[in-house]
Amino acid sequence: MLTLADSAILDRLALDNPWWRGGAPDPDVAGLPKRAFFDGFLRRLERTGPERPLLMVGPRRVGKTVLVRQAIARLIEDGTPPRGLLYADLTAPAAHGVPLERLARGLRAVAGLDGAGVLVLDGVHNVRGWEAEVAALATAQPDLRVVAVASGAAQRVAGAFVLPPLTFAEYLRLTGAERDLVEPMVFGKGPPMYVVRDMAALNERFAHYINGGGFPEVVLLRPGRDAARLLRGEVLGALLHQDLPGLAGIAGTAELNALFTLLARNTGREVSIEAIAERAALAKNTVRRHLDYLEASHLILRMGRVHPAGDRFQRMRTFKVHLTAPCLYAALFGPVAPDDPTFAALTESAIVGQWLTSAERARLAYARLPEGPVDLVALDAITDRPAWACVLSGSDAAVGDGSRINGMIQFAKRNAPLRWVGSTTRTVASLKAHDGVEVWHRPASQYCYEVGRRAIEDVAEK
């Protein structure tokens, strides 16, 4: 049986490097808008040394391939020799089974690269044991800066650059609504504050974001395309049904799909391993393994609980589960109206998901008191004690009726002083004292926008 020769493999991979032939750096991405995280990624890439590869991770269809190819185009514009930039699409059948070091040496030879350069390994999750292979490649070819791009990871890798689903701020920017709806106000040297010009319109956009605004391709779809079908097929299909679970050691993809559907139905709610195992008819160890895969693939977030006195629990018996992109709920079950009770849970998941790229995400928790829940508790990076707390009800009723947020008020008293205490509303913005505790009430859509903006700015500054 004939096998592909090295020359045939390299000829195929060379097609993905049009900048070697001169002309436009990359016509495939020339007209596409850039994610707001582009500058932050480019800064990380420019600082990446050959001894430590840069890993970019995130769900499928969030624009990882487009972003790295846009970065290559920018490097060429800034003077990097085109033949010093090597790109390999590891999803191409020709690359299947080719050791990464052999592939890198071949690409260098075809490009005529003798010295330092950049190698992008796109779709590296398709290589079994890629973590070890990438590390070995970086050691063997120290003059290459290696960028590995993965959609599903066998494990969460510290220091990885996370490209999340669209933040609400990015969604507004892509749809051309940001400038009309939100105005930044700068006072002195502090961070900007954002004034909403039209709250009804912002809430309408927020509802669209909740139901279909998490992925660039869906937001930019031509009229008549089925967004829900694209999300089910392109985002969930590959991560839940195809070969990625197998590469992570998961054989039962039907079980994985059923479990994800169950978790999606319960986004924004408290669950336990025992309850999930019983409902899904799976062993607890199987549930844990599937949860690890879904979180490493950035489809869900798990958020732990803290004691009413602010201490972490030694064992995480219960946790909250959040979809990183609430629009996946609509893809599975249909769109949700703002007056539907489920919309509040999706709003909570949308807000929490804005922290996906932030180091602060690991310090987010929730609390449950007899008087009521506290949906968000941020723990201080140094003391590991509560720094601020918030209820994410999204209802205007709590402004006039403090009993609706009494759990948070009692939590704030037990853990005083907190930097701030907040409660999201639908339309009302105010500062009001409840039982001696000052609570910032602000619309959920505005808060979601602000958190997303801060996440983008944090990445840009690193």
SULSULNOR-V818308 format. One line per field, one symbol per residue. burial: b if it has 24 or more other C-alpha atoms within 12 Angstrom, else e. A space follows every 50 residues. Layout:
BEGIN
burial=???
END
This chain:
BEGIN
burial=eeeeeeeebbebbbebbbbbeeeebbeeeeeebbbbbbbbbbebbbebeb ebbbbbbbbbbbbbbbbbbbbbbbbbeeeebbbbbbbbbbbeebbeebbb bebbbbbbebbebeeebbbbbbbbbbbbebbebbbebbeebbbbbbbbbb bbbbbbeeebbbbbbbbbbbbbbbbebbeebbeeeeeeeeeeebbbeebe ebbebbbbbbbbbbbbbbbbeeeeeebbebbbebbbbbbbbbebbbbbeb eebebbbbbbbbbbbbbbbbbbbeebbeebeeeeebbebbbbbbbbbbbb bbbbbbbbebbbeeeeebbbbbbbbbbbbbbbeebbebeeebbbbbbbbb bbbbbbbbebbbbbbbbbbeeebbbbbbbeeeeebbbbbbbbbbbbebbe ebebbbbbbbbbbebbebebbbbbbbbbbeeeebeebbbbbbbbbbbbbb bbbbbbbbbeee
END
